[in-house]
Amino acid sequence: MEQRDADDRRDRRMSGPVRWLLMAGHVPPGIRGGGIVRYTVELARALVRRDDVELHLLASPAAAGSLADLVGGPERIVTLPAVPEAVIPAFERLALGRRLGSRFDVVQGTKHLLPRGVRARTALTVHDLLLFDRPQDFPLPKRLLLARPYAASLRQADSLVCVSTATRDRLVRWDPELAPRATVAPLTTSPQLLDSEPVPVPSLTGRPFALVVGDPGPRKNLSVAVSAWARVVRRHPDAVLALVGPPAWGSQSYGPDHAGLVADGRLVQLTGVDDGTLRWCYEHCAVALAPSLAEGFGLPAVEALDLGAPLVTSMDPALVEVSGDAAEHLPADDVAGWAEAALRRLEHTGARDPASRQRRTWDDVAAETVAAVLGSGPVSSS
């Protein structure tokens, strides 16, 4: 039976598009969200444009309609059961494979999990290994319920699509036996962000400001940026630090200077911003700061560069990889250094030329993903 299924899948690849299921159960009805949501949606849009892929999406009942529009109709949607959200990961890991049977040639997980026992070629996107490296950043239920299924999914996958070389290197250190299956398909800025109409932020308009984009979790190291800003405002009392990102989902750390800066109007926090607002922030900030302690890719760094913002990052391997010599890199704990870097950008603003930067596209990401999964392109060496 299994051999016949494999032969059927091979014959379909030879005769027509590959039937590809992308797991998108975490995508909300508005198909907007943080980094993994944006990744899933943009990869889906790019895969839909390919003639060699017939894309289907696994979706929650609430998001099924929106995602059906993205892929061309409800017949391309596999709907999750209407169960509590906390139960979904267990269903995806333990029960989904039996439901899918041999309907698809490829099943790709985009957030930690693959269905066990599915009769298809499997691929898993590896965004990071933070569940293993920084478990203290995650709520206890997530640590207990997700770490082992994630590890099992990594070892199950036929192909592991890493979002950066830094993440692939970390994966191979975690388990050297995964090296032959791991390749790299770096991310890029969303075209929805690049094409959006800038929307000014009244609390920032006309004021010099620095920008930090990301959640307030401890690994984002916001406390260093905030403490550095307490030094900056001694010389530039009109300057503002803008923190843009989603509400906290786990533990958070802003440092001891946060409350005073907020009270004085020298720190502004923005949550739930649309693409137009985010674009305006990148295009008008004096500098974008990325002080993170650990990243799998570091999309805000790429967005900042693509929209012309001067950029300072930590020396995290992924951030250095994606920004290269287009950014300044500092030790993550150097508060004085971050303050001086921000002051230099505030005092010496220069011309911006984002058009000179060669940008990847999501079609590039999709092409590299398909090549990695189907074995029709180069695979990164260990």
N, C-alpha and C positions, 0 to 999 in steps of 0.2 A: 504493500500500500504506500509506504513512504517513498519507495523508488518510483512508483507511478506518479505520485505528486511531484517529485523532483523532475521527472521527464516532462510532465505537463507544464511546469514553470519554465523549463528550458525551451520548450516549443513555443510558448507565448513570447519569450524574449526574442526568439528568432523571427516570429511572424508579426509582431506588433509591439505597442508600447508596454513597458513594464508596469504592472499593477502595483502601485506603491501606496502603502498606508502610513501616513504621518500621524503620530499620536499627539493630539492637540486638546486633550481633555482639560488642561489647565487654562486654556484661553477663555477669557470671560466674554459675555454677550457683545460688549462693545468692541471686541478684538483689539483692545489697547491694554497695555500693562508694562511691567518691568522688562528687564533684559531678556529673560527666557521667552516671555510672551512675544516680544518684538521679534526675536529670532525665529520663532515658530511661524509667525504670520508672514514675515518677509521671505523665509525659505519656501513656504507654501506658494506664495505669489510667483516666485521664480520657477518652481517646479511645474506649476500650471502652464507656464509659457513654453515648456519643452515638449517637442513632438515625441520624444522617446519615453515619456512618463505619463501614465494615466493616474493622476493623483486622487487619492481618497483621504479623508480626514476622520480621525476619531474625535468626537466632540461631546461635550456635556449637553444635556437636553436644552439648557437655557441658551447655549451658544450655537446650537445646530443650525438655526435659520441664517444667522450671520455668516457662518462658515460655509454653508451651502452656496450662498451668493459668491463667495470667494472662489470656489472650485467648480461652479457651473451647474449646480443642481443638487437636490436632496438625495438623489441616487448615489452620490459620491460621499455621503456621510454615514459613518458607523456611530450610532448614538450610544453613549454610556447609559447604564440604568439610573433611574431616579432614586439614588440612595444618598445618605449624608456624605458630605464632601470628605470627611475623615476616612470613609470606607473605600473611596475610589482607588487609592494606591494599591490596596490589597486586591481589589477586583482586577485592576490592570495587570498585576503581577501573577495572580493565582488562577483567575477564571477566564480572562480575556482570550488566551490562546485557544482554549477549547471552542469558544464562540466563533473565532475567526476561521478555524479549520485551515483549509488550503486555498482560501479565496484570493490571497495576495502573494505576489512574488517577493516583495520586500516589505518588512515592517520596521519602521524607524521610530525609536523612542527619542524624544527631545528633552525629557526632564527626568533623569535618574533611572527610569524603569523600562524594562522590556517584558512582554508577556511570556511566561514560562511555557515551554512546550509548543509554541506556535510553529506551524509547518510553513516556514518562509525563510528567506535570507533575512537576517536581522542586523540592524545597525543601531548604534546608540551614540548620540551626541554627548561629548564629554565637555561640559562647560568649566568644571573645576573639580577639585577633590577636597573641598572645604569640609564636607561631612567627616572626613578622616583627619584632616589637618587642624581644623579649628572647631571641634564638636561643641565646645563651650558656647559658641555663638548661636547655637540652635536650641529651640525649646526642647525640653526633655522628651516629650512624646515623639518629636521628629527624629531625635537622635536614636531612640529605641526602635522605632518602627521602620525607618527608612535606610539606615546605614547598611544593614545586612542585605536587604533586597537590592540596593544599589550595587554593592560589591558583587552579588550574584549576577546581576544584569551585565556588569562590565565583563565578567568572565564568560558569560553566555554569548555575547555579541559576536557575529561574524566580522563586523567592521566597527571600529571605534573612530568616530569623526571628532577630532579635537579642535577646539576653537583657536588654539595658538600653539606654537612650538613649546612655549613654557609649560602649557598644560600637558602636552604629550610627554615632555621630559618628566614631569611630576608623576604621570600615570605609569610610565615605565619604571620609575624608581619604586613605585608602590607594588608593581608586579611585573618583573622583567619579561615574563612569558607572553605578555600582551603586545610586545613591541611589533611583531609581524602584522598584527591586525590594526595598528593605530596609525592614522594619517592625520594631516592638518588641513583644515579649510577655514582660514581666518574670516572673521566677520567684517562688516562694513556698515557705514551709516545708512539709516533708512531713507529711501527716496521721499517718503512722506515728510520727514523732517527737512530734507534739503529743499523740497518744493513748497513748503508751507509759507503762508503769508505771515511775516513777523508781527507779533502782537506785543506792544510795549507793556512794561510792568510799571504802574504809576509810582510805586514806592522806590523804584530804582531810576526812573527817568531823570536825566540831568545830574546824576550823582556818579562819581567814580566807584566802581565796585569790582570785587573779585567773585568768582563763581566756583562753587563746588557742587557737582551733580552726583547723587547717590543716596542710598538709605543711611540712617544713622547707626547702623550696627558697628560694633567695636572694630572689625577689620577695616572699615573705611577710614578709621583714624581721624575722625573729625575733630577730636580734642586738640590735636596738634595744630590744625588749621585755625581753630577758634582761639587757642592761646597765642598763636602767631598774630592773629588779627588784633588782639588786645594790645600788642606792641605797635602794630601799624597805625592804629587810630591815635596814638600819642603824637605822631607826626602828621597824620592826615585825619583830623577829627571829622571831616565830612565824608570819609570813605565808608563803604558798606560791604559787608560780607553776605552774599546770597547763597543760602543752602537750598538746593532744589532736589526733591526726591520724594519717594513714597513715604507714607507713615511707617513708623518702626514696626517690624514683624517679630522681633526677638529682643534680646538685650540691646541697650544703646548706651553711647558714651559721648557726651558733648564737652566734658571738661569743666573746670571750675569757673571759667570766664564767660560761659554761655549766657547765664541769666542776666548779668550786668550789661553785656553788649546788646541783648534783646531789649532790655529796659531803656537803654540810651538810644535806641533806633539805629544802632550800628551793625545789627545783624538781622537779616530778613529771612524767614523760612517760607518756602513755597512748596505746596504739595498738590498733586493732581493736575499739574500744568499740561496744557495741550502742546502740540508740536510747534505752533506758531510762537507761543510764549518762550519755549525752550530755545528756539532758533534766535529770537531777539536777545535772549540772555547771552548766548554764545557770541553773537555778533557785536554786542555792546560792552561786554566785560573788559576790564583792563587786563585781566589774566584769569585763566582757568586753572584751578588747583586740583591735583589728584594725589592726595597723600596716603593712599590705601596701603595697608600692610600686606594684603594678599588679593590677587585678582586671577581669574581664569583667562580673561581677555583684556578688559578695560575699555568698553565701548565709549564711555564719555570722553576719554582721551582722543579717540579717533574722531568723534563728533566735533570736539573743540577744534582740532586741526582742520577738518573739512570745512568748517565755518569760519576759519580765520582767526581764532582766538589764540593769543600767546598762551603757552602751556608749561606748567611745572608739574612734574610727577615725582613720586617716590622712586626708589631703585628696585621696586618689585619687578621680577623678570618679565612678566607679561606686559606691564606698562612700558618698560624700556623697549621691549620688542616692537610694540605697535606704534610707538612714537619716535623712536630712534633719535637722530640728531636734530629733529624738528622741535624738541622740547628740552628743557633743563631738568636734570634729575638730581634729587637731594635725598640724603638719608631720612627715613620716615620719622625719626624722633628729633630732628634738628629744628626745634622751634625757632631759634634765632635765624637760622638759614632760610626757613620758609617766610619769616617776616621780611627779611632783606630782599628776597626774591620778589615778593609782592610789592614792596616799596619801589623797586627798580621799575617794575611795569607801570605802576601808578605815576611815577615821575617822568618816565621816558616812553610815552606811547608812540608807536611808529605805524607806518603804513601796513595794511594787511593785504595779502594776496592769496586767498584760498584757492583761486583758480589754477595756480601754479602747481598745486599738489595733485599727483595722479591718484585717482580714486578707484578702488575696487567697486564692483557692482554686486548686487545679490544674484545676478545671473552667473557671475564668477563663482560665488559660494555654491550655488546649485550645481554647476558643472563639476566642480571639484568633489562635491558630495557624491554625485552619481558615479563619477569615475572611481572613487574610493570604494563605494558599496558594490559596484558591479565588476570591479577589477579590470576596468578598461583604461586606467591611467596610471601615472607614477604614484608610488607609495613612498612616504618619507622613510629614510633610513633610520636605524636605531642609533 
